[in-house]
Amino acid sequence: MYTLKKSLGQHFLKDENVITKIIEALQQHPFTNLLEVGPGGGALTKHLITLPNINFKAVELDAEKVEYLKKTYPTLEDKIIHQSFLDIEKPFKEPFTVIGNFPYNISTQILFKILDWKDDVPVVIGMFQKEVAQRAASKEGSKVYGVLSVLIQAYYDVEYLFDVNSDCFTPPPKVQSGVIRLTLKKEMLKAKSERAFIILVKTAFNQRRKTLRNAVKSLFTTEVLQDELFNKRAEALSVEDFAALTFRMS
């Protein structure tokens, strides 16, 4: 078999009901190319490799798991990228769906990397620490709404699909988990530029307890800052509000 490495945040899914629900959620949107992130012991992988007419690849950092997967599932011989997901080049030339029980210690970074590839990643189905899943899916007005929520939701519709209990894993993590689905929006958000949008969002939430007027004053003229909108705090603004505001940046 194999050992579990705490340093890599390894908690392997063992509950077949949860696995079935994830595979069902995946199949609701058609795809040809599929990338699994962190296959680990192959709980999802063993089902994914049986899907018909799919080009499948997996990315796994742990050499021991790579060996185990290749031995257990010989069809994976040339389909595993032995690297960290954060370091890989785009694995397909055409658009691809991403699925995974994402390593919790780098899950936010994984989402930001997917954002860099958004034009080629129409759908993501991911298991995250519940707190991260909730942040990605939360709307304005929520305590957990922040940079991650706004930047992801600018490009993707995010659905919080279901909770997953700790006892569905080996070893059980100390935190609860949640599965979310990201679906690329049909119409892209209209902002002055992607760079302006990112700067505005990060600056606004950097001092989230302050009013926008104080948090983002470096980005606007004194005249624009008179607008009543700037009396609000960052978490009160929708994704669309932030995008519209970029056109008034100096």
Number of C-alpha atoms within 10 A of each C-alpha: 7 10 9 17 10 9 7 14 14 24 22 22 24 17 15 12 9 18 17 13 13 23 16 11 15 20 10 8 11 9 16 13 19 23 24 24 23 27 27 28 23 19 16 24 23 14 12 19 17 10 12 8 10 13 15 22 21 25 23 20 18 18 11 15 21 23 14 16 22 15 12 13 14 11 11 17 12 10 15 20 17 15 15 14 22 14 8 12 7 13 16 14 8 10 19 23 22 22 25 22 26 25 21 21 14 15 18 19 14 16 19 15 15 19 17 10 14 17 12 17 21 20 25 24 24 24 26 26 24 21 13 20 26 22 20 30 23 21 20 16 14 12 10 18 22 23 21 21 22 28 20 22 23 23 21 24 16 23 17 16 18 16 17 20 16 16 14 19 15 14 15 15 18 9 12 15 22 20 24 24 24 23 20 21 15 10 8 10 16 14 18 15 12 15 10 17 24 17 13 22 22 18 19 26 19 15 15 16 13 16 18 23 23 16 20 23 17 12 18 15 12 11 7 16 19 11 10 9 16 17 14 13 20 30 23 15 21 18 21 14 12 20 24 16 17 23 14 13 18 9
